[in-house]
Amino acid sequence: MKKYLVSLMVACSVLVMLSGCVVSEEKLSDRVQQSMVEYEKAHGNELEVTDLKLDKAEGKGYKGVLTGKLNGEEAVYDVKVTDEGSDFDIDWEKR
C-alpha cells in the first residue's frame, strides 16, 4: 500500500511540474500581443491589435497573422513564435 501511495504522489508531482512549464495558447497569444504593442510603443508608434490567430507549427513553434492598426492605418503582420515555456521568442514582419 505504501508503495502505491508513493508512486501516486510521484506521478502527481510530475504532472504538476510538467503542466507548469506549458503555456496555454490563449496566454501565449495575449503575451505576444502585449509584447508587440510594447515594442511599437517604445519606438514611438501606436499598435492597436484587432486579431491574432496563431497555429501550431513544428516543435514548440507557432505561426500566425496579426491584424490591427499601426498609427491609425490598417496593418497586417506575419508572426512566428517559439515557445520555451517560461520564455518565448517572437519574430514579425509587416506585409
C-alpha angles and dihedrals in degrees: 000000000000091000091052093051093047091049091049092050092049092049092050091048091052091050092050092049093048094047090051091061095051118086116206117242090242092054090045091051091051092049092048092051092047092049093050093047091049092048093052091045090053088054094051097261133117117224118189111189117218099174142348122195116188123185126192112258127181121319112338093342134115131192126196153136127260119200126190145105124296110198090340096309125108112263135184123193132191106222131199120187130187110198115207095173103248092026136035139187122223127197120181137174128193114235 
